[in-house]
């Protein structure tokens, strides 16, 4: 069976996918990204006058996951059962991971990716005064489970 894009109708017009015939199942997705920064910026994290960038990023990521449908035009609004965002300091930057779960008719990949993206942007915002060359890299889906397409692991 040839795969096709699901957000277009036969005429090529963008549309929201109709999930009304799908069964609600437990669905989970995990995503990650990396905020690359200089050692001097990492060293200054505890002294940030705006607060702890990792904790603010964690909360921003959780909030973003819950509002994904407001940011991505064709995403369904979902009642999320769990969102976890973690930001860990590494030697050359900050690793950001998010895990999102729900029991629904559609998956939570976009919510996990949005959580990571907004958490990474928040870290950039809170540290940009020290270095404008900070980069956000490799935001990607790591794993997803549930639904018709089944399990995926990178």
N, CA, C and O of each residue as an XYZ file, in Angstrom:
616
protein
N       0.844     -1.184      0.000
C       0.000      0.000      0.000
C       0.888      1.246      0.000
O       1.781      1.386      0.835
N       0.634      2.124     -0.927
C       1.398      3.364     -1.032
C       0.904      4.361      0.015
O      -0.297      4.598      0.148
N       1.850      4.938      0.754
C       1.488      5.941      1.746
C       1.181      7.257      1.061
O       1.726      7.565      0.001
N       0.292      8.037      1.685
C      -0.032      9.353      1.149
C      -0.182     10.336      2.301
O      -0.391      9.946      3.450
N      -0.071     11.592      1.975
C      -0.246     12.629      2.988
C      -1.709     12.682      3.402
O      -2.601     12.643      2.554
N      -1.952     12.771      4.696
C      -3.326     12.679      5.202
C      -4.037     14.024      5.338
O      -5.251     14.052      5.538
N      -3.324     15.121      5.237
C      -3.947     16.421      5.475
C      -4.372     17.133      4.190
O      -4.512     18.356      4.163
N      -4.574     16.356      3.132
C      -5.041     16.904      1.849
C      -6.161     16.037      1.307
O      -6.135     14.814      1.448
N      -7.153     16.677      0.682
C      -8.209     15.886      0.048
C      -7.802     15.542     -1.382
O      -6.685     15.849     -1.799
N      -8.686     14.918     -2.122
C      -8.381     14.477     -3.481
C      -8.009     15.624     -4.413
O      -7.270     15.424     -5.377
N      -8.512     16.821     -4.134
C      -8.226     17.996     -4.960
C      -6.966     18.733     -4.501
O      -6.602     19.752     -5.089
N      -6.299     18.232     -3.459
C      -5.095     18.884     -2.970
C      -5.340     20.023     -1.995
O      -4.435     20.809     -1.715
N      -6.557     20.117     -1.478
C      -6.913     21.175     -0.535
C      -6.595     20.691      0.886
O      -6.924     19.565      1.259
N      -5.953     21.555      1.664
C      -5.626     21.207      3.047
C      -6.906     20.992      3.839
O      -7.888     21.717      3.675
N      -6.876     19.966      4.713
C      -8.059     19.658      5.509
C      -7.631     19.024      6.823
O      -6.542     18.461      6.934
N      -8.496     19.123      7.803
C      -8.282     18.436      9.070
C      -8.719     16.981      8.872
O      -9.777     16.730      8.294
N      -7.930     16.036      9.336
C      -8.253     14.623      9.189
C      -9.459     14.291     10.063
O      -9.524     14.701     11.222
N     -10.409     13.550      9.507
C     -11.585     13.112     10.259
C     -11.217     11.855     11.044
O     -10.982     10.800     10.454
N     -11.168     11.964     12.362
C     -10.793     10.822     13.208
C     -12.018     10.223     13.901
O     -11.868      9.393     14.797
N     -13.212     10.622     13.508
C     -14.426     10.194     14.206
C     -14.655      8.688     14.149
O     -15.312      8.142     15.035
N     -14.137      8.007     13.145
C     -14.320      6.558     13.032
C     -13.219      5.770     13.736
O     -13.316      4.548     13.850
N     -12.169      6.451     14.212
C     -11.062      5.763     14.879
C     -11.419      5.448     16.325
O     -12.207      6.154     16.954
N     -10.832      4.388     16.834
C     -11.005      4.035     18.241
C     -10.034      4.841     19.100
O      -8.904      5.118     18.696
N     -10.492      5.205     20.278
C      -9.613      5.880     21.227
C      -8.701      4.825     21.857
O      -9.177      3.853     22.442
N      -7.393      5.026     21.732
C      -6.415      4.124     22.330
C      -5.370      4.957     23.044
O      -5.261      6.162     22.819
N      -4.597      4.306     23.912
C      -3.512      5.006     24.589
C      -2.425      5.305     23.563
O      -2.008      4.426     22.809
N      -1.979      6.543     23.544
C      -0.958      6.991     22.605
C       0.098      7.787     23.361
O      -0.215      8.621     24.210
N       1.341      7.511     23.035
C       2.466      8.181     23.679
C       3.476      8.574     22.619
O       3.658      7.857     21.636
N       4.131      9.703     22.812
C       5.206     10.124     21.905
C       6.317     10.766     22.715
O       6.079     11.442     23.716
N       7.538     10.532     22.251
C       8.711     11.142     22.881
C       9.492     11.861     21.791
O       9.700     11.323     20.704
N       9.925     13.089     22.093
C      10.715     13.881     21.154
C      11.918     14.450     21.895
O      11.954     14.477     23.126
N      12.906     14.904     21.119
C      14.092     15.509     21.729
C      14.646     16.597     20.821
O      14.314     16.679     19.638
N      15.490     17.419     21.401
C      16.197     18.463     20.666
C      17.420     18.868     21.477
O      17.625     18.389     22.592
N      18.224     19.747     20.909
C      19.444     20.164     21.587
C      19.665     21.652     21.387
O      19.517     22.164     20.277
N      20.021     22.349     22.464
C      20.341     23.769     22.416
C      21.849     23.880     22.628
O      22.344     23.736     23.746
N      22.568     24.137     21.537
C      24.034     24.212     21.603
C      24.441     25.613     22.035
O      23.970     26.613     21.494
N      25.345     25.659     23.039
C      25.830     26.949     23.532
C      27.245     26.802     24.076
O      27.715     25.704     24.376
N      27.896     27.935     24.190
C      29.277     27.962     24.675
C      29.335     27.637     26.166
O      28.362     27.819     26.899
N      30.502     27.151     26.595
C      30.719     26.791     27.995
C      30.456     27.966     28.931
O      29.946     27.778     30.035
N      30.801     29.170     28.498
C      30.598     30.351     29.346
C      29.107     30.587     29.617
O      28.738     31.020     30.708
N      28.263     30.308     28.642
C      26.820     30.476     28.827
C      26.299     29.407     29.784
O      25.500     29.696     30.675
N      26.755     28.177     29.592
C      26.355     27.095     30.502
C      26.762     27.410     31.942
O      26.000     27.171     32.879
N      27.950     27.939     32.101
C      28.461     28.269     33.437
C      27.615     29.359     34.097
O      27.471     29.383     35.319
N      27.057     30.258     33.286
C      26.274     31.380     33.813
C      24.817     31.022     34.113
O      24.099     31.847     34.679
N      24.361     29.830     33.757
C      22.954     29.464     33.950
C      22.441     29.696     35.375
O      21.354     30.253     35.531
N      23.173     29.295     36.421
C      22.639     29.494     37.780
C      22.472     30.954     38.177
O      21.716     31.256     39.100
N      23.166     31.868     37.496
C      23.106     33.287     37.846
C      22.172     34.091     36.942
O      22.226     35.321     36.942
N      21.321     33.415     36.174
C      20.450     34.113     35.232
C      19.446     34.989     35.992
O      18.691     34.483     36.822
N      19.434     36.308     35.712
C      18.528     37.205     36.435
C      17.050     36.950     36.123
O      16.177     37.380     36.877
N      16.766     36.249     35.011
C      15.380     35.946     34.654
C      14.855     34.723     35.404
O      13.661     34.428     35.344
N      15.735     34.008     36.110
C      15.333     32.784     36.795
C      16.075     31.596     36.216
O      16.960     31.759     35.376
N      15.719     30.404     36.662
C      16.352     29.179     36.202
C      15.842     28.837     34.802
O      14.690     28.429     34.658
N      16.671     28.993     33.771
C      16.216     28.745     32.403
C      15.689     27.323     32.176
O      14.773     27.127     31.378
N      16.253     26.341     32.861
C      15.815     24.961     32.655
C      14.422     24.734     33.227
O      13.613     24.025     32.629
N      14.142     25.323     34.368
C      12.816     25.166     34.967
C      11.766     25.968     34.192
O      10.653     25.487     33.980
N      12.108     27.162     33.777
C      11.165     27.961     32.988
C      10.889     27.256     31.651
O       9.748     27.226     31.190
N      11.926     26.692     31.034
C      11.758     25.963     29.776
C      10.875     24.739     29.963
O      10.058     24.429     29.096
N      11.028     24.042     31.081
C      10.204     22.860     31.364
C       8.725     23.237     31.419
O       7.884     22.573     30.813
N       8.418     24.302     32.145
C       7.021     24.748     32.254
C       6.510     25.248     30.899
O       5.367     24.973     30.533
N       7.339     25.974     30.159
C       6.935     26.466     28.833
C       6.629     25.302     27.897
O       5.662     25.358     27.137
N       7.436     24.256     27.944
C       7.210     23.082     27.109
C       5.895     22.389     27.439
O       5.157     21.982     26.541
N       5.609     22.258     28.717
C       4.338     21.640     29.137
C       3.157     22.479     28.645
O       2.190     21.945     28.104
N       3.244     23.786     28.837
C       2.165     24.669     28.385
C       1.985     24.597     26.875
O       0.859     24.598     26.379
N       3.095     24.536     26.143
C       3.024     24.481     24.678
C       2.373     23.199     24.201
O       1.571     23.222     23.267
N       2.705     22.079     24.827
C       2.103     20.805     24.425
C       0.582     20.884     24.528
O      -0.131     20.379     23.661
N       0.091     21.517     25.585
C      -1.351     21.619     25.797
C      -2.027     22.547     24.792
O      -3.248     22.508     24.637
N      -1.236     23.388     24.103
C      -1.822     24.359     23.172
C      -1.411     24.106     21.724
O      -1.555     24.985     20.875
N      -0.908     22.924     21.445
C      -0.418     22.611     20.103
C      -1.471     22.888     19.035
O      -1.151     23.430     17.977
N      -2.708     22.525     19.299
C      -3.772     22.727     18.306
C      -3.994     24.205     17.976
O      -4.552     24.520     16.926
N      -3.566     25.113     18.856
C      -3.686     26.544     18.579
C      -2.523     27.056     17.739
O      -2.614     28.128     17.141
N      -1.430     26.296     17.689
C      -0.229     26.705     16.964
C      -0.101     26.042     15.596
O       0.358     26.667     14.641
N      -0.501     24.799     15.504
C      -0.402     24.028     14.254
C      -1.821     23.911     13.698
O      -2.656     23.233     14.297
N      -2.110     24.551     12.574
C      -3.481     24.740     12.114
C      -4.365     23.496     12.015
O      -5.554     23.594     12.318
N      -3.858     22.345     11.614
C      -4.726     21.197     11.384
C      -4.649     20.140     12.481
O      -5.155     19.031     12.309
N      -4.019     20.474     13.606
C      -3.952     19.536     14.737
C      -5.271     19.535     15.498
O      -5.930     20.566     15.631
N      -5.640     18.363     15.992
C      -6.843     18.237     16.809
C      -6.548     18.681     18.239
O      -5.454     18.438     18.748
N      -7.514     19.331     18.893
C      -7.339     19.614     20.318
C      -7.443     18.295     21.089
O      -8.381     17.524     20.883
N      -6.483     18.041     21.971
C      -6.458     16.775     22.699
C      -6.440     17.020     24.203
O      -5.842     17.982     24.687
N      -7.101     16.138     24.922
C      -7.007     16.131     26.383
C      -5.794     15.274     26.723
O      -5.851     14.047     26.638
N      -4.705     15.918     27.107
C      -3.474     15.192     27.404
C      -3.536     14.623     28.821
O      -3.937     15.312     29.759
N      -3.134     13.354     28.965
C      -3.120     12.753     30.293
C      -1.815     13.018     31.018
O      -1.768     13.026     32.248
N      -0.735     13.240     30.238
C       0.559     13.457     30.876
C       1.498     14.185     29.910
O       1.539     13.882     28.717
N       2.239     15.136     30.438
C       3.314     15.801     29.690
C       4.510     15.902     30.628
O       4.387     16.384     31.754
N       5.657     15.448     30.158
C       6.882     15.559     30.933
C       7.941     16.180     30.032
O       8.187     15.693     28.929
N       8.558     17.242     30.495
C       9.631     17.903     29.752
C      10.848     17.952     30.657
O      10.752     18.315     31.829
N      11.995     17.582     30.099
C      13.225     17.559     30.876
C      14.313     18.274     30.092
O      14.454     18.068     28.886
N      15.077     19.108     30.770
C      16.204     19.812     30.160
C      17.435     19.526     31.010
O      17.463     19.833     32.202
N      18.449     18.935     30.388
C      19.667     18.558     31.111
C      20.883     19.228     30.499
O      21.048     19.256     29.279
N      21.726     19.764     31.359
C      22.972     20.382     30.916
C      23.952     19.293     30.496
O      24.196     18.337     31.231
N      24.504     19.458     29.307
C      25.559     18.591     28.771
C      26.792     19.457     28.565
O      26.742     20.663     28.807
N      27.902     18.863     28.120
C      29.140     19.643     28.035
C      29.079     20.763     26.990
O      29.768     21.772     27.140
N      28.271     20.608     25.936
C      28.227     21.632     24.890
C      26.834     22.219     24.661
O      26.554     22.799     23.612
N      25.964     22.055     25.668
C      24.633     22.630     25.525
C      23.628     21.980     26.446
O      23.981     21.411     27.478
N      22.367     22.074     26.057
C      21.276     21.545     26.873
C      20.439     20.594     26.027
O      19.946     20.961     24.960
N      20.287     19.361     26.520
C      19.444     18.368     25.869
C      18.026     18.520     26.405
O      17.810     18.562     27.616
N      17.070     18.601     25.495
C      15.663     18.755     25.868
C      14.907     17.518     25.396
O      15.048     17.100     24.246
N      14.102     16.932     26.287
C      13.272     15.786     25.934
C      11.859     16.017     26.442
O      11.653     16.643     27.482
N      10.892     15.507     25.700
C       9.496     15.596     26.122
C       8.804     14.276     25.844
O       9.053     13.631     24.826
N       7.937     13.885     26.755
C       7.084     12.709     26.583
C       5.657     13.157     26.836
O       5.369     13.826     27.828
N       4.762     12.780     25.923
C       3.362     13.180     26.015
C       2.491     11.936     25.849
O       2.777     11.073     25.019
N       1.423     11.855     26.651
C       0.498     10.714     26.579
C      -0.948     11.195     26.577
O      -1.279     12.256     27.107
N      -1.794     10.379     25.964
C      -3.236     10.611     25.976
C      -3.934      9.298     25.643
O      -3.299      8.343     25.196
N      -5.216      9.259     25.859
C      -6.061      8.209     25.302
C      -7.018      8.942     24.385
O      -7.897      9.678     24.834
N      -6.829      8.726     23.074
C      -7.569      9.517     22.096
C      -7.654      8.785     20.763
O      -7.170      7.663     20.618
N      -8.275      9.442     19.802
C      -8.423      8.906     18.453
C      -7.270      9.303     17.534
O      -7.204      8.855     16.390
N      -6.367     10.141     18.031
C      -5.235     10.576     17.222
C      -4.005     10.733     18.111
O      -4.119     10.877     19.328
N      -2.835     10.703     17.492
C      -1.580     10.657     18.225
C      -1.106     11.985     18.784
O      -1.708     13.033     18.547
N      -0.003     11.917     19.539
C       0.524     13.080     20.245
C       1.947     13.438     19.801
O       2.687     14.085     20.543
N       2.326     13.019     18.594
C       3.658     13.355     18.104
C       3.861     14.866     18.026
O       4.904     15.375     18.435
N       2.875     15.575     17.508
C       3.012     17.025     17.362
C       3.099     17.714     18.715
O       3.801     18.715     18.852
N       2.401     17.197     19.710
C       2.462     17.782     21.047
C       3.854     17.602     21.650
O       4.376     18.520     22.283
N       4.458     16.429     21.459
C       5.816     16.193     21.978
C       6.828     17.078     21.253
O       7.709     17.659     21.887
N       6.708     17.183     19.935
C       7.625     18.025     19.156
C       7.451     19.504     19.503
O       8.432     20.246     19.564
N       6.226     19.928     19.726
C       5.967     21.317     20.105
C       6.538     21.614     21.480
O       7.109     22.684     21.695
N       6.394     20.680     22.417
C       6.943     20.864     23.760
C       8.453     21.071     23.701
O       8.982     21.974     24.348
N       9.150     20.235     22.924
C      10.603     20.356     22.798
C      10.971     21.685     22.135
O      11.889     22.371     22.584
N      10.263     22.042     21.082
C      10.560     23.269     20.345
C      10.421     24.505     21.223
O      11.306     25.361     21.243
N       9.325     24.598     21.941
C       9.088     25.782     22.774
C      10.029     25.792     23.979
O      10.484     26.860     24.389
N      10.326     24.635     24.549
C      11.301     24.591     25.653
C      12.664     25.084     25.158
O      13.327     25.863     25.842
N      13.082     24.633     23.969
C      14.368     25.070     23.406
C      14.353     26.571     23.111
O      15.332     27.262     23.392
N      13.276     27.074     22.560
C      13.166     28.515     22.301
C      13.211     29.318     23.605
O      13.771     30.413     23.642
N      12.632     28.785     24.647
C      12.650     29.458     25.946
C      14.070     29.533     26.496
O      14.476     30.561     27.039
N      14.820     28.451     26.357
C      16.217     28.459     26.787
C      16.988     29.511     25.996
O      17.771     30.270     26.565
N      16.765     29.554     24.681
C      17.420     30.581     23.857
C      17.056     31.976     24.371
O      17.935     32.815     24.568
N      15.780     32.220     24.585
C      15.326     33.532     25.028
C      15.980     33.945     26.340
O      16.342     35.107     26.524
N      16.126     33.001     27.236
C      16.660     33.324     28.560
C      18.182     33.423     28.601
O      18.748     33.855     29.605
N      18.852     33.022     27.508
C      20.322     33.053     27.508
C      20.903     33.906     26.372
O      22.119     34.084     26.300
N      20.075     34.416     25.513
C      20.554     35.144     24.326
C      21.338     36.404     24.667
O      22.148     36.860     23.859
N      21.117     36.968     25.831
C      21.865     38.173     26.208
C      23.360     37.881     26.325
O      24.184     38.782     26.163
N      23.708     36.633     26.605
C      25.114     36.257     26.751
C      25.759     35.858     25.429
O      26.972     35.984     25.263
N      24.945     35.373     24.484
C      25.514     34.887     23.225
C      24.411     34.711     22.192
O      23.503     33.901     22.377
N      24.489     35.458     21.121
C      23.475     35.356     20.053
C      23.713     34.152     19.129
O      22.861     33.843     18.296
N      24.856     33.472     19.266
C      25.162     32.360     18.351
C      24.646     31.011     18.855
O      24.966     29.978     18.268
N      23.865     31.000     19.919
C      23.258     29.761     20.408
C      22.400     29.177     19.288
O      21.704     29.911     18.586
N      22.451     27.849     19.123
C      21.653     27.211     18.076
C      20.734     26.148     18.667
O      21.052     25.504     19.668
N      19.598     25.989     18.022
C      18.654     24.932     18.369
C      18.776     23.894     17.264
O      18.623     24.202     16.082
N      19.056     22.654     17.669
C      19.395     21.629     16.684
C      18.565     20.356     16.844
O      18.113     20.013     17.937
N      18.387     19.690     15.747
C      17.892     18.319     15.647
C      16.674     18.031     16.521
O      16.710     17.143     17.373
N      15.625     18.765     16.312
C      14.369     18.444     16.978
C      13.766     17.284     16.204
O      13.553     17.373     14.995
N      13.488     16.175     16.926
C      13.054     14.960     16.238
C      12.175     14.092     17.118
O      12.265     14.121     18.346
N      11.329     13.326     16.463
C      10.526     12.318     17.134
C      11.442     11.144     17.458
O      12.150     10.653     16.578
N      11.438     10.694     18.692
C      12.265      9.576     19.125
C      11.468      8.278     19.081
O      11.952      7.249     18.609
N      10.229      8.348     19.584
C       9.412      7.146     19.667
C       7.955      7.527     19.767
O       7.615      8.576     20.316
N       7.088      6.674     19.236
C       5.642      6.842     19.392
C       5.013      5.473     19.462
O       5.493      4.513     18.861
N       3.923      5.403     20.213
C       3.197      4.141     20.301
C       1.707      4.418     20.274
O       1.249      5.511     20.607
N       0.958      3.393     19.865
C      -0.492      3.488     19.808
C      -0.982      3.893     18.434
O      -0.228      4.409     17.609
N      -2.240      3.651     18.210
C      -2.856      4.033     16.945
C      -2.653      3.023     15.840
O      -1.987      2.002     16.010
N      -3.246      3.338     14.700
C      -3.238      2.437     13.546
C      -1.828      2.182     13.002
O      -1.521      1.074     12.563
N      -0.988      3.191     13.033
C       0.355      3.011     12.475
C       1.292      2.262     13.424
O       2.402      1.900     13.034
N       0.860      2.025     14.661
C       1.622      1.200     15.593
C       2.820      1.883     16.207
O       2.851      3.103     16.363
N       3.809      1.075     16.555
C       4.985      1.551     17.269
C       6.061      2.022     16.299
O       6.298      1.398     15.264
N       6.705      3.125     16.645
C       7.837      3.643     15.873
C       8.931      3.986     16.862
O       8.667      4.588     17.903
N      10.151      3.608     16.543
C      11.303      3.998     17.358
C      12.434      4.367     16.401
O      12.769      3.604     15.495
N      13.021      5.552     16.617
C      14.107      6.025     15.770
C      15.306      5.108     15.924
O      16.339      5.330     15.292
